[in-house]
Each structure stands twice: as C-alpha cells, then as structure tokens.
Amino acid sequence: MKPLKIIGTFLLVLAMTLGTVACTNTEIPQNSDPTAAPVTQSEPEQPAEQPVEQPAEQPAEQPVEQPAEQPAEQPEQPVEQPAEQPEQTAFVYEGVWYTNFYGILQVLTLQEDGSYTLVSPDLSPEGTVGSWTVGEDGSVSLTFSFDGKLVPTEDRLVREDGAVFTREKPEPKYTASETVNADEAKSFYGNWRMKFLVYDGVTGAFTAESFGLNLTMSVDAEAVAFSGDPVTEFTNEKHAYSFADGAITFSVIVDGKPAETHLRLQEDGNISMTIDGDTEGVSYIFAPEA
C-alpha cells in the first residue's frame, strides 16, 4: 500500500503547486476579516486612449491665377491731320462796286491808278472824282467822302454809314408806276404810310426813312389827316378835300403859303401825293398800312 500512498502524496503536492502558480498570476487582496464582503476584482487598466492622428490639414486650394484678359487689339487709328487751311487770297479792291442806299443806286469805281468815281446815276451822271488809299487795317479811304471809310468784309465793301457795296448791280427798291383816275373818293379811304420819295427824272426812289420821315395818312368821307414825325403843317389839322377828275385835292400851308395838294391812285395800288409849287418835283408815295 506504500506505493499508492506515495502516488497520492505526489498528486497532492502537484495540485498545491499548480494552485500556487494560479494564485501568483491572479492577485487577490487578502482580507484578514473573514466577514468582509468579497473584494470585487477591478477591471484591468485600459491603456490611455491614443489620439487618432488626423491627417495634416491641407492648405486651401489656391485658385490658379489666370492671366489678365488682354483687350481685343484695336485697329490702328489714323493720326488726325489738321484741316487744310484754304489758301488766303488778297482782297481785290479794284473794279466796280454797287449799292442801293436808301433806295438810290450808287456806283463806285476804284481804278488801278489810285483814282475813283462815285456816281448816283438816277441823281447825277457826274458824281465825285478823287483818289483812294488802303490803310494798314485794310480799309479804303476816299478823298471826297463824308460817309466814312469802306471796310472789306468777305466779298464786299461796307461803308461806315451802313451802305454795302457788292459786285452785282442791285434792282431798285422802288420804281413809281403810272397814276390812274379813281372812280370815287372811297377808293382812297383807309390808313396809309409814307414809304418812298420819287423825284422827277429819277428811276429809283429814296426811302422815307432816309429823310427821317415817319408819316401816316388817313382818309375818310370828311377829311385827310396826317400824323407822325416830324410834326409839320401837314399834321396841324384835318384837311377838308374835294374829289374831281379821279383825284382828291386839299390845301396845306407850305413856307407860310397855301399850296394845293393832290392825291392820285397808282397802278400798283399805292397813292402818290404831289404839292403844287414844289420845284424839285417830288412825289410822296404812300402804301396801304398793314
């Protein structure tokens, strides 16, 4: 029976050895108090949480810089050339010049030899004769002229009194027409304004304005009356009239004496007024008042 006892003893020792090894691998705190509650085994310590490595932050994508848009190629602009200046030509003074001044034609002839003639053919065929010169300012001076210098302007000569001379002969402003016999006095009724003065033997006519005359005439069944400027014996009173031989006749005072005055119709619809004893033979032309 000894071999069996030896084997039993050996198994017991082996079991104790294995138990000791198991206790060594598992730490169990010893409690001297057998009544104490069993100690709960703590969870094995977890290793510290390792931060998850984040991928390195990528820099924001930079926009690819585009080359600046080049403006469309402009066609080459031609260099503007200054406008060609017309060639300046010298003013030609010599020759014949005309003006219709206050209704009367005047003809100025400037000769190359420095002489001139100024004629009003309707008034006098002779006119004036003298010499002409050109000043530093280009104006023309006549030796026998009281109307001022002539200034060249474009293609004309302008006199200081307002007369404009050109190369073309102007038509007369007014040419008196023939008188006619009126059928009755009513043909003269109305308001009339003096426009021209016509001299015997003169083709043209002076304007009333050139003599400073601004007269109106009214005719009715009883009288002829004048008004305006200048104030003369014509405007002093109303003038009773008579009608005979197609004309109206009344009396006015001229130079302190009575003078018969006649109104006659003209073919152009105007009225011609003449005064007996007028040595200059002037006809005063009245046109219908507008």
Secondary structure as UniProt FT lines:
FT   HELIX           2..25
FT   TURN            34..35
FT   STRAND          95..101
FT   TURN            102..103
FT   STRAND          104..110
FT   TURN            112..113
FT   STRAND          115..120
FT   TURN            121..123
FT   STRAND          124..134
FT   TURN            136..137
FT   STRAND          140..142
FT   TURN            143..144
FT   STRAND          150..153
FT   TURN            154..155
FT   STRAND          156..159
FT   TURN            160..161
FT   STRAND          164..166
FT   STRAND          179..180
FT   HELIX           185..188
FT   STRAND          190..199
FT   TURN            200..201
FT   STRAND          206..207
FT   HELIX           208..211
FT   STRAND          214..219
FT   STRAND          223..229
FT   HELIX           233..235
FT   STRAND          239..240
FT   STRAND          242..244
FT   TURN            245..246
FT   STRAND          247..254
FT   TURN            255..256
FT   STRAND          257..266
FT   TURN            267..268
FT   STRAND          271..275
FT   TURN            276..277
FT   TURN            279..280
FT   STRAND          282..288
//
